[in-house]
Amino acid sequence: MSRGVAGKNTWALFLLLLSGIVLGGLIGNLAAGVPGLSWLAYGQSFGLSDPIILDLGILVFTFGLVIHINIASIIGVLLAILIYRSI
């Protein structure tokens, strides 16, 4: 198994960061309608709005990526890093 700095598992960091992003995005979307917490949903989207299609005759590849970052997902990432450091 691959070990990171000081024997910590890098997969644990990856999973914590991924869960922080997902849960933060979910909390941000849920808080969008609440008047006192609507600031958590403030964010920016970037990426490919229209997918790129590569048609090779036999195979068709579709490439597309849109990333939406909001304040709650940034807080989730910071909490994931703090949890990882405390382990």
C-alpha positions as CSV (number, residue, x, y, z in Angstrom):
1,M,0.0,0.0,0.0
2,S,1.3,3.4,-0.9
3,R,2.1,5.6,2.1
4,G,2.4,9.3,2.1
5,V,4.3,11.7,4.4
6,A,4.8,10.4,7.9
7,G,3.1,7.1,7.1
8,K,-0.3,8.6,6.4
9,N,-2.4,7.0,3.7
10,T,-2.8,9.2,0.7
11,W,-6.0,7.4,-0.3
12,A,-7.6,8.5,3.0
13,L,-6.8,12.1,2.1
14,F,-8.3,11.6,-1.3
15,L,-11.5,10.1,0.0
16,L,-11.8,12.8,2.7
17,L,-11.3,15.5,0.1
18,L,-13.8,13.9,-2.2
19,S,-16.4,13.5,0.6
20,G,-15.8,17.1,1.7
21,I,-16.4,18.4,-1.8
22,V,-19.6,16.3,-2.3
23,L,-21.1,17.0,1.1
24,G,-20.2,20.7,0.9
25,G,-21.8,21.0,-2.5
26,L,-24.9,19.3,-1.2
27,I,-25.1,21.6,1.9
28,G,-24.6,24.6,-0.4
29,N,-27.5,23.5,-2.7
30,L,-29.7,22.8,0.3
31,A,-28.9,26.2,1.9
32,A,-29.6,28.2,-1.3
33,G,-33.3,28.7,-0.3
34,V,-32.6,29.6,3.4
35,P,-32.3,33.4,3.8
36,G,-29.6,33.3,6.5
37,L,-27.5,30.6,4.8
38,S,-27.8,31.6,1.1
39,W,-24.2,32.8,1.1
40,L,-23.1,29.2,1.3
41,A,-24.4,28.6,-2.2
42,Y,-22.5,31.4,-3.8
43,G,-20.0,30.0,-6.3
44,Q,-18.7,29.7,-9.8
45,S,-19.0,27.1,-12.6
46,F,-16.3,26.6,-15.2
47,G,-15.5,24.0,-17.8
48,L,-16.9,22.8,-21.1
49,S,-20.5,23.9,-21.4
50,D,-20.9,22.0,-24.7
51,P,-19.4,18.5,-24.8
52,I,-16.7,17.7,-27.4
53,I,-17.8,14.7,-29.6
54,L,-15.2,12.6,-31.4
55,D,-16.9,10.3,-33.9
56,L,-14.5,7.6,-35.2
57,G,-17.1,5.7,-37.2
58,I,-17.1,2.6,-34.9
59,L,-16.6,4.4,-31.7
60,V,-18.0,7.7,-30.5
61,F,-16.3,9.5,-27.6
62,T,-17.9,12.4,-25.8
63,F,-15.8,14.6,-23.6
64,G,-17.2,17.1,-21.2
65,L,-16.4,18.5,-17.8
66,V,-18.1,21.2,-15.7
67,I,-16.9,22.0,-12.2
68,H,-19.1,24.0,-9.8
69,I,-17.4,25.3,-6.7
70,N,-19.3,27.1,-3.9
71,I,-18.4,28.4,-0.5
72,A,-19.8,25.3,1.3
73,S,-17.6,23.0,-0.8
74,I,-14.5,25.0,0.1
75,I,-15.4,24.8,3.8
76,G,-15.9,21.0,3.3
77,V,-12.4,20.7,1.8
78,L,-10.9,22.7,4.7
79,L,-12.7,20.5,7.2
80,A,-11.5,17.4,5.4
81,I,-7.9,18.6,5.6
82,L,-8.3,19.3,9.3
83,I,-9.7,15.9,9.9
84,Y,-6.9,14.3,8.0
85,R,-4.3,16.1,10.0
86,S,-5.9,15.0,13.3
87,I,-5.8,11.3,12.3
